[in-house]
Amino acid sequence: MGVSIDDGGMVFTVIPIGANSRASARIKPIAVTSAKRDPALPNVPTFAEQGVPNYDATFWYALLTQAKVPAPIIARLNREMHKVLSEPDVVRGLEAQGLIAAPSTPEALRATMRADFAKWKRVLANSS
């Protein structure tokens, strides 16, 4: 989340910090860095909505393992993670940290990783 600070500065922070009641007296959220609005701050627009097209700088966590693990084991791990990530206490705990559980498939994770690696490689190449 991008926020402006009352002294005219700007900072990028995670939503729990930016939405913290003590911090919110000094900062004003101006945009979220994701492609979609965040449910924790539904009135805060995205950078794209603020005129910066195609801006999406989100982070994600994933469960990874060694290469060549047999497909049945990967499928079971994926099923079990889906179960855990749908537990109400887990969902609430993640949301308290500004995280949204988004379980997917190994194939979708692979595609996300490839796309993000390519995107950030371009960013780094263009920043030097």
N, C-alpha and C positions, 0 to 999 in steps of 0.2 A: 504494500500500500504506500503510495506517495502522499506525504503530508507537508503542509507548510507550517512553519513555526512562527510564533508571534513576534519574534525579532527579525522576521523577513527571510530566515533560512529555509532550507528544504531538506527533508530526509526521507529515505525509504525504510519502512519498518514492517514488522509483522502485525497483523490485525489486533491480537490481544494487547500489545503495547500501545498501539495507536488508539485503540478504543478504551483503554484504561481511564477511569474517571479522573484520576489525578493528572495524568498526562493530557487528557482532552481539554483541560483548561488552557493549555499553551499551544496546542496543535489543532489544525483543521485538516481533516482528510480531503484531498483534492481528487484522488483517483485510486482505483485498485489496479494492480499490475496484471491481473488475469484478463482473459478474453471476455469473461462474463462477470456480471456483478456478483459480489460475495454476499451470501445470505446473512452474514453477521452485520453487514453494513449496506443494506439494500438501497439506501438513498445516495450512496457514493458511486459516481459514474466510473466507468472504465477509462483507461487512457484513450482507447479508440473513440469513445463517446466525447472525449475532451479534444479531439482533433488530431490524435496521433494514431494513424491507421495501422492495423496489423500488429499492435503492441501486445505481446503476451509473454510475460516473464514470471512464470510460476515455478515452484519447485515441487518435487514429488519424492516419495519414499517408495521403495520396492523391496520385496523379498527376493534375493538372488541366491543361486547355488552354483555348484561346479558345472562345467559343460558336460554334456553327454549323460546327464542323469536320466534314467529310463522314464519314458513318457507316463507310465502309470503313477510313478512317484510324483512327478510334476503335477499331474492332474489331481492327485489327492492333496498335495500341499495347497494347490489353488482352491479346492473345495473347502478345506479347513480354514484358510485365510478369509474366504468369503463369509464363513460362519462367524468367525471372530469379529470381523469388521462390521457385522450386522448386529452385534450385541449392543443393546441400548447403553450400557455403562461405557463400553468402548467408544461408541459414537459420541457420547457426551464428553468423555475425556479428551478425545481428539478435537472436538469443537471448542473446548475451553482453551486449547492451544492454538486456535485459528486454523485447524486442519479439517478437511472434509474427506471422509473415507470414500474412496472411489475404486473398489475392487474391479478388476478386469480379467483379461486372459493373458497367458504368456505371449501370445501373438500380438495382442494390443500393446503390451509393455515393450516388446521388441520394437514395434513400429514407433512408439513414443521415444524410446531411447535413441533410435537412429535419427529421428527427426530433430530431437533436441541436440544431439551431438553435432549434427550438420549445421544447425542454426547457430550454436555458440562458437563453432569453428569459424563460420563466416564473420561473426561479430568480432572475434579476436583478430582475425586476419585484417579486418577493416579498421581496427583501432590502433594499429602501429604505424 
